Amino acid sequence: MSLEKRFVTLDADKCKGCITCMKRCPTEAIRVRGGKARILYERCIACGECVRACPYHAKKAVYDSLDAINAFKYKVALPPPALYGQFNNLNDVNYVLEGLLAIGFDDVYETARGAELISEATRTLMARNRDLKKPIIGTACPAVVDLILLKFHNLKDNMLKLITPVDAAAKLAREKAVSETGLKAEEIGVFFISSCPAKAYALKNAWGVRVPLTDGVISVSEVYFRLINEMPKIKEPRELSKAGLTGLSWAVSGGEAAGIFGNICFAVDGLENVVNILKEIEDEKIRNTDFIELNACSGGCVGGVLNIENPYIAKAKINALKKYTAISKNSIERSGKPLEFFFQERGFETRDAFKLDDDRAKAMSKLMQITDVYKILGHLDCGVCGAPSCKAFSEDVVLRGQEPSACIKFRLPDLN
């Protein structure tokens, strides 16, 4: 798995050196040095929290331009269900799908269709294999997956071994396009419309699959502003949507868990809550639970940083749309694919970004030095030193040559 995570970047000219992003980062991947923020990419999970938090808009999510679709003879859009929650007074998702065709795509294949298939595959897998390590942790949120691979190595075997709804939709969409057009697979561009930089990172780096299944990732925000100009021109949209309530529900926290019928499941959203739950799973405090859905963004995918609408309002809009559709419109049997089609093609690998040294003796020596530095700090976790906590600052002193004088304890006179 590549460690190149530059799907969140810094505009140094806009950065004021405040510590807002540093304090919000769930993996302590940000430092402020020389008056500017710095991202430690080996610790970054591309969650986008720094993008959301920065008051100066100095953090930027990286994604492809919509113009990238023009490099292909035939263009397929993979809209996520969260996209539907961005529009006011929408009572028919077909307006959005027709709008995507109007802005340059030749076909649309809803990610919600892939979600319904993955929901069924999950139920089938759980029914067939009673020996799965529980609680099973859903892997649809790449920021959560990377968080586990980075900090919760013992939970790797708990992760669901199926591809994501996006990858399922991408595989089926390309097959459909090849069959209908007669074009070669490489002449067809399949583009996902993303709510967050984490999905862009995962898709570009082919998580769980052998090669990337999409040709680009475009932001919901860019597509939204193109769509609002085209959708009002549509009088009577065609019946393009082939996704049901189960697929739409994946846009909000609890939607994936709701699709695991007849099992004990629950959903958690927001990174702070996710971290706390992962700790409880690791400590074996959560029992008698079959499946847990975890979303880095509050509210689920509707809370992604690349969206336009307030996540709570978007959730209400998604819920309103559900009453217009059937429970599910997709099944593995109708897809003509075996269950194995939805299995991961390669497993995830844990990362050692927090390892002090490959040599055990050297690692112990560094740990002792870090502990010694930490003992003499103020333990205020104030962030003035440019590190998110006193513990992180201690590591910076030992591992990265940071001067202890950056801590205010070393600069202020002893008043006792």
Buried (B, 14 or more C-beta within 10 A) or exposed (E): BEEEBEBBBBEEEEBEBBBBBBBBBBBBBBBBBEEBBBBBBBBBBBBBBBBBBBEBEBBBBBBBEBEBBEEBEBBBBBBBBBBBBBBEEBEBBBBBBBBBBBBEBBBBBBBBBBBBBBBBBBBEBBEEEEEBEBBBBBBBBBBBBBBBBBBBEEBBEBBBBBBBBBBBBBBBBBBBBBEEBEBEEEBBBBBBBBBBBBBBBBBBBBBBBEEBBBBBBBBBBBBBEBBBEBBEEBEEBEEBBBBBBBBBBBBBBBBBBBBBEEBEBBBBBBBEBBBEBBEEBBEEEBEEBBBBBBBBBBBBBBBBBBBBBEBEBBBBBBBEBBEEBEEBBBEBEEBEBEEEBBEBEEEBEBBEBEEBEEEEEEEEBBBEBBEEBBEEBBEEBBBBBBBBBBBBBBBBBBEEEBEBEBBEBEEEEEEE
